[in-house]
Amino acid sequence: MNKDEGSGPKPRLHLFGYLDETGLLHTPETDRFFGIGLVAVPNPRHLHRAIIRLKNKHKFHEEFHFNSIKYSSLPIYKSLIDITFAEPNLRFSIQIIDKKGKNHANKYKSYNKYAGQVISSILDVTNVKRSEYITILADDVSTSDKEDKFEHDVRETIKRIHRRNALFGIARLESHAVSEIQLADILVSSVAYAFKMKNSLVSKSSTKAKLVRYIQNKINTYELASNMELRLKNGVYFAIKTK
């Protein structure tokens, strides 16, 4: 693990996180579920090499994207899930927001708040003897310069929850350039799809539904569409929270 001694009484652990979302906060309630989630690892090189090996093995030169899953590509997406849950000390946390009855008049402010909360939820979950700090690579979200307070708002949310400046920094990138953000998309979108399945908003027999069930079997749970906090093999942490 990438550890260094901090100035305080606790040693530090540096995590790398990959943030993505599915859905939009400002669309009508008919597009009911918005999800924002984070994959975090202490050893990003190990995860990256595993994903690259998978792509090379299958001669897969496309972007991993939940909306692109089809019957012919389902096996490689299942292999991506296998890699995910085999990655030592990987963490995944997601917030699912049911927009029914909620007002997100300021979509940017709401988005920033949820991002800060989900990043905070992944820190200090495995070892209270360490202080954990994180660098975030996030899927780029188009905002005007006037509205772009993303890093400031996220940092302030994390500081309020953890009482320290646990965010080293944020880089916003196009997801097609970062395989790990694509992985976050697959997990976030799969969980959101599970909630849509539960509410009869999407097909329960589609290829996407098959991937959802594959993840359920992988973590030995009956459904993804519920609150959970799981500690799995290899130190893997998997959490879903609804808002």
N, C-alpha and C positions, 0 to 999 in steps of 0.2 A: 504494500500500500504506500501511497505517496504521503508520508508523514514528515512533519518538521516540528521543532519545538517552538511553541508560541511564547509570548512575553508573559502570559498569565500562568496560573498553576497547572493548567491542563495542556497535554500535548494536542497538536492539531492534526486533523485529517482533511485533506483537500479533495473534494469531489468535483467531477465534471458532469454537468446536467444538460439534457437536450429537451427543449420545450416545444410542444406543438398543441394545436387545438383543432376541434372539428365543429362545424356549425358557426352561426353568427349570432351575436347577442341582440342585434337590432332588427332581425327579421321577424315576421309574424309568429304568433304562438303555434301556428300549424307546423312550423319547423321547430318542434318543441324542445329538443335537447341540445344544449351546448356543452361541450367537454373540453377541458384543458388539463394536460397531464405532462409528466416529466419522467424521463429515464435518467438515472444518475449512476455513475460508476466511479470507483477510486482509481481504476486502471484503464483509461480510455484506449490506449494502444492495443490492449488485449482484445477488447470488444471489436475495435475497428478491423483488426487483422482477421478475426473470425468471420465478420461480414464479408470482407473482400474475398476470402477463400471460398465462401459459399457462392458468391457471384461468379467467380472464376470457374468453379467446378461445374456450374450449370450454364456457363456462357450467357449469363444474364446481364445485359448491358442497359437495362431500363432503370427507372426510379421505382423503388418500392413505394406503392401508394394504394391505400385501401380501396379507393374507387376504381382501381385498375385490376383488381383481382378477378380472374376468370378461371374456368375449370382447368385449363391447360397450365396455368401458373400456380394453382393452389399448392402443389407439392413444395415448391421453393418457399412459399410463404409459411408453410408448416415447418420447414427446416429453419426458417428465420426465428420462429417461435421456440424451436428446440435450442437454438443458440442462445436466445435471450435467457431462458431459465437455467441454462448451464453456466452462465457467466457468473463467476464468483462475486458475491457481495453486490450484485446489481439491485437497484431499487427502482420501483415504479409507483407513482402516486398520481391519482386523477381526481378532479372534482367534476361531477356531472351536475349541471344546472338545468332544472326543469323551469323553462321560461313561463310556464302557465301561471298567470297571476302576478308576475314580477315585472317591475318597471326598470329598464336599463336606459333611461333617458340619455345619460352620458355613457355611451358604449365604451369609449376609451378608458374612462376612469374605472368602470366596472371590470373591464378586461384586465387592467393593471392590478386591481385589487385581487381578483381571482388568481392571477399569475403569482403574485407575492405570497398568497396563502398556500398554493400548491407547492411552491418551492420550499416554503417554511416547513411544510408537513413532512418533508423527506429528510430534514436535518435532525441529528441527534436521536435517531430512532433505534440505533443498535448498540451504542456504547456511551453511557453517561460519563465515562471517565475521560472522554475526548471532547474537544470543541471542534465542530465541523464547519468548514467554509466551502463555498461552492462558486464555480465559474459556470455561467450559463451560455449555451449556444441556442438561440431561439429562432424559430421560423419567422421570417420577416413579415410584419403587419404594416400595411400602408397607412400612414397617418400624416396629417399636415404638421408643419413645424410648430404651429401654435398648440396643437394637441399632444405633441410628442413628449410626454413626461414619463415614459415607460420605465426607464431605469431608475429614475428618482422615486417614483411611486412604489416600485417593487422593492427597492432598497429600504425605504421607510417602513413598509409593511413587515419585512424580515426583521428589521431592527426593533420594531415594536413587539414582535412575538418572541424573539430570542434574546432581546436586550444586549445585542452586540451587532456590529456590522459584519454579518456572516457572508455577504455577497462580495466576491472579489471583482466581478464585472460581468457585463452582458454584451455579447456580440449577436446581432441579428443578421441572419444569412438566408439566402434562398435555399429551400429544403433540398432541391435537386443536387446541391453540391455537398451535402452532408448525409451520409448513410444513416447515422445515428438519429438524426431528426426524422428521417423516413421511418425508422423503427418506432420512434415515439408516435408517429402518425398511425401506424398499424395498431398499436396497443390502444391508443386513445379512441380511434375510430371503431375498433372492435367492441370496446366497452359501451360506447354510445349506441352502437348498433344493437347491442344486447338490450338496452333500455327501450329502444324502438321496437324490437321484437316483442318484448314483454307487454307493450302497450298496443300491439297489433298495428303498428305504423309501417312495417316493412315485412317482406317475405321471410318466413321461417325455414324455407327450403332452398334459399339461394346459396351461391358459392360463398358469399360473405358470412352467411349463417353457419356454414360448415366450419369456417375458420374460428368463429366465435365458440362453437362447441369444442373445437380442438383445444383452444385455450382453457376452457372450463375443465376438460379432462386433464390437461397438463397440471393444473393447480388443484385438482380434485375437489371441485365445487360444483354444485348443482346448477348455478346460474351466475352470470356476471352482473346482472342487473340488481345489485343490492350493495349496501354498505359492507365493507370487509376490511380487515387488516390481517394479512397472512405473513408468516415467517416460514419460508420454504427451505429446501435443500440448498447447499452451497452459500448460505447466508443471504439468499434472495428475499427481498421484502416487496410485498405487493399490496397496495391499498386503494380502495375506492370509497369516495365520500360523496354523498348527494347534498345539494343545497336547495 
